[in-house]
């Protein structure tokens, strides 16, 4: 136990060894903290001092700018007042000058003088309103000493001085002989008796100008000056000598100006008069300026002032206007609040920096996450664009084959129904392509990047295409679908055909969707003619409807109306009366301003569908909005069509509106401003038409049986487009009478020619008419009149084969009518070979056929269907086509020299895409150019070879994103052709490379 006692005693010495480093660290930390605290305090003090200096500097800057602005305003107001004062004084001087001329004229040029004191006093009193600033005017005659006695004897009084004492002898005198009534007391006083007056009179007659005295108190106790103007016996030139002026002086006209009244009236008229103090001085003697207006007492508080020089017409007298602020310009509040606010802001910034430093790590981590999210969002945006491009490409590639095969199918011999089916399928395919573009259009509209092109297009062909697109659906629903374009509308217009077609397609598509009976009628007129028609009768419109406040009152009745189908239309302005009124303007050839390059069209789409409910009419043009939730379930659609249509109409500088009545129908009307085409553009556009109308029917006549005048007008419109004259009757009985010659008047209007065609509407000829009609035909055949029998064609909305079996007719045309299907049926009725007609049409045109004839074209595409379509399309127009399936095969054929005139290159191909292949082609051409330059040949031969070796390469792809077009240009391609092919697009793209000028 004893041996263990020393251990606890040894423990205490160890304690200081373990505690002293800790204390030292604390002490060092305390000193470091104090030093850091002093540094922080010093930094804070310096920061506060710097901010205080900044506050003072900013305050001085704001104060200086405010004072400078006040001085600028003072200068502007003072200059304005000085200018107006000079102008008003000059007007008064002109009146005195005019009075001097009057005295010279009537007192000296008339013998005897026509002027005396009474006349002068009366005249000056009556005309004093012209001289409101003059207290009075007087005329003093120049009298030499030798003539004084005779003058005094003539006047009956003696010449007196200003003190009313007899004037002493002197060389000459200037006694007042005429004076205004207000200063008649100066009559007889010698104006030259005063020293200053004498000097002014001498100066005025020597210079011929108005001379002013120094300011003095007038009788009104106002400060004023006397204006002296010389009166000469004869007219003197402006450069007359002094001695000539003195010799010609007859007297002196003087007037007393009330300067104080002049300045006060001026200041009273101007705004800001209360802010300024204006003084006018005579500073002829700079050491002793004389006050003409204002107080002589200097302003107590110093303030900015401005001096303006006044020119009153007397070069000897100098006058100044001095303007001051009445009160000292105040220091604006922002000179205090802004620096103080910035001081607080910078103090807060210092605190924020301190707080931000403490959270640096966490913020850095958040920043890293945000960067990652940003990259992810950018990648998603790129993926979206790539997805749109990929979807567009993948859909367009098979559609290219579908449309190409349909195009080749249409070049074969087909029946009328088969041709109609093929053309409708072709139009539907093109509509599908347009729907793909519509998805991109909405994004462009939201980004304000949608632009319209301006190219010539055929309006009537566009409407025919729209009819073809919706023909099967209209036949399925058994509704009338018709188009009418006014004859006054130009055949070729300049604008964006694709967007115009898009608007019409959207409106007609909506009408087809919501119409179960009746009709859909598209009309196109000129704006001025349409206004003439609609101004005749306009019903009140409330919230987009024709005055119906209750939907139950808008139910259509069963009464037949004079419309396309007999059903009531929503807009009564499209009635038969107004329609007939428009037709009268076409036949009367009414002028409509052909000098203007703009053409404003009014397009209306009328339907007899379910209409739009009243509560939904305010949101019709809102995107992705429909009348109610059941609309999309019952009829389909997204509600985007009308929104896009409204944007497109506004881009065409037009407007769109509608009239709708529930359970009656809707009529959408829009305007579009297009341009006229020049004659050369019209010819090019006609030659570029894909389906131009034949000219084989000119001179033919037809007879139409239709009991509805609107529908008959539409049918005649299509026949007249083909060059066929047409007359209409209401019943079959009337038609039989015309054919038998009983109605000679109607036959005379047809130039006494028997009609070649008899067209009958199906609802105008029932089954009971078959027997009488054929009985009449048999009687005419037995009488030997078979040569004059017309071909009987039935116009029906059902299938032609069924209707032909049901009715005893030669041919049936399935509605809706369009010129191409009508022409095809008439070709068959008249026994004309359609294929031959098409060949003659192509060979006779100078469009794509003349461009591609005997041209060697290389087509590169990895898709065999696309190769087949491209080859068939190009061969149809006379081209020699070579097809390869890869870029490598194309390079083997394009080694210089080669015989190809043009190459169509697909972009997306395996192994070697179109961009890489084009780069290799350009490299081969560049190498050939270098070899040609090294060879000994003339410069002309070298240039010719270079031009020959540059092969035009057109990109051929189904990707229509703009970036692809830019990439094509960047990689050396010469143009761009999108799939599916369109002949018009091919023509425009190849014309500059294969045209006549290029060939030469």
HELIX and SHEET records of a PDB file:
HELIX    1   1 UNK A    2  UNK A    4  5                                   3    
HELIX    2   2 UNK A    6  UNK A  107  1                                 102    
HELIX    3   3 UNK A  117  UNK A  126  1                                  10    
HELIX    4   4 UNK A  128  UNK A  131  5                                   4    
HELIX    5   5 UNK A  145  UNK A  147  5                                   3    
HELIX    6   6 UNK A  148  UNK A  155  1                                   8    
HELIX    7   7 UNK A  181  UNK A  186  5                                   6    
HELIX    8   8 UNK A  195  UNK A  207  1                                  13    
HELIX    9   9 UNK A  242  UNK A  248  1                                   7    
HELIX   10  10 UNK A  259  UNK A  269  1                                  11    
HELIX   11  11 UNK A  273  UNK A  275  5                                   3    
HELIX   12  12 UNK A  286  UNK A  288  5                                   3    
HELIX   13  13 UNK A  334  UNK A  358  1                                  25    
HELIX   14  14 UNK A  360  UNK A  410  1                                  51    
HELIX   15  15 UNK A  416  UNK A  446  1                                  31    
HELIX   16  16 UNK A  459  UNK A  477  1                                  19    
HELIX   17  17 UNK A  497  UNK A  514  1                                  18    
HELIX   18  18 UNK A  527  UNK A  534  1                                   8    
HELIX   19  19 UNK A  551  UNK A  554  5                                   4    
HELIX   20  20 UNK A  572  UNK A  574  5                                   3    
HELIX   21  21 UNK A  576  UNK A  587  1                                  12    
HELIX   22  22 UNK A  614  UNK A  619  5                                   6    
HELIX   23  23 UNK A  629  UNK A  635  1                                   7    
HELIX   24  24 UNK A  641  UNK A  651  1                                  11    
HELIX   25  25 UNK A  679  UNK A  687  1                                   9    
HELIX   26  26 UNK A  709  UNK A  721  1                                  13    
HELIX   27  27 UNK A  732  UNK A  740  1                                   9    
HELIX   28  28 UNK A  744  UNK A  749  1                                   6    
HELIX   29  29 UNK A  762  UNK A  764  5                                   3    
HELIX   30  30 UNK A  769  UNK A  782  1                                  14    
HELIX   31  31 UNK A  786  UNK A  788  5                                   3    
HELIX   32  32 UNK A  800  UNK A  806  1                                   7    
HELIX   33  33 UNK A  819  UNK A  830  1                                  12    
HELIX   34  34 UNK A  834  UNK A  844  1                                  11    
HELIX   35  35 UNK A  848  UNK A  852  1                                   5    
HELIX   36  36 UNK A  864  UNK A  876  1                                  13    
HELIX   37  37 UNK A  887  UNK A  893  1                                   7    
HELIX   38  38 UNK A  914  UNK A  934  1                                  21    
HELIX   39  39 UNK A  939  UNK A  949  1                                  11    
HELIX   40  40 UNK A  962  UNK A  970  1                                   9    
HELIX   41  41 UNK A  983  UNK A  994  1                                  12    
HELIX   42  42 UNK A  996  UNK A  999  1                                   4    
SHEET    1   A 5 UNK A 172  UNK A 179  0                                        
SHEET    2   A 5 UNK A 134  UNK A 144 -1                                        
SHEET    3   A 5 UNK A 249  UNK A 258 -1                                        
SHEET    4   A 5 UNK A 223  UNK A 232 -1                                        
SHEET    5   A 5 UNK A 211  UNK A 212 -1                                        
SHEET    1   B 5 UNK A 172  UNK A 179  0                                        
SHEET    2   B 5 UNK A 134  UNK A 144 -1                                        
SHEET    3   B 5 UNK A 249  UNK A 258 -1                                        
SHEET    4   B 5 UNK A 223  UNK A 232 -1                                        
SHEET    5   B 5 UNK A 216  UNK A 217 -1                                        
SHEET    1   C 4 UNK A 290  UNK A 293  0                                        
SHEET    2   C 4 UNK A 276  UNK A 282 -1                                        
SHEET    3   C 4 UNK A 319  UNK A 325 -1                                        
SHEET    4   C 4 UNK A 305  UNK A 310 -1                                        
SHEET    1   D 6 UNK A 455  UNK A 458  0                                        
SHEET    2   D 6 UNK A 492  UNK A 495 -1                                        
SHEET    3   D 6 UNK A 665  UNK A 676 -1                                        
SHEET    4   D 6 UNK A 598  UNK A 607 -1                                        
SHEET    5   D 6 UNK A 519  UNK A 526 -1                                        
SHEET    6   D 6 UNK A 480  UNK A 485  1                                        
SHEET    1   E 4 UNK A 455  UNK A 458  0                                        
SHEET    2   E 4 UNK A 492  UNK A 495 -1                                        
SHEET    3   E 4 UNK A 665  UNK A 676 -1                                        
SHEET    4   E 4 UNK A 656  UNK A 661 -1                                        
SHEET    1   F 5 UNK A 725  UNK A 729  0                                        
SHEET    2   F 5 UNK A 701  UNK A 705  1                                        
SHEET    3   F 5 UNK A 757  UNK A 761  1                                        
SHEET    4   F 5 UNK A 791  UNK A 796  1                                        
SHEET    5   F 5 UNK A 811  UNK A 814  1                                        
SHEET    1   G 5 UNK A 880  UNK A 884  0                                        
SHEET    2   G 5 UNK A 856  UNK A 860  1                                        
SHEET    3   G 5 UNK A 902  UNK A 906  1                                        
SHEET    4   G 5 UNK A 952  UNK A 957  1                                        
SHEET    5   G 5 UNK A 975  UNK A 978  1                                        
END                                                                             
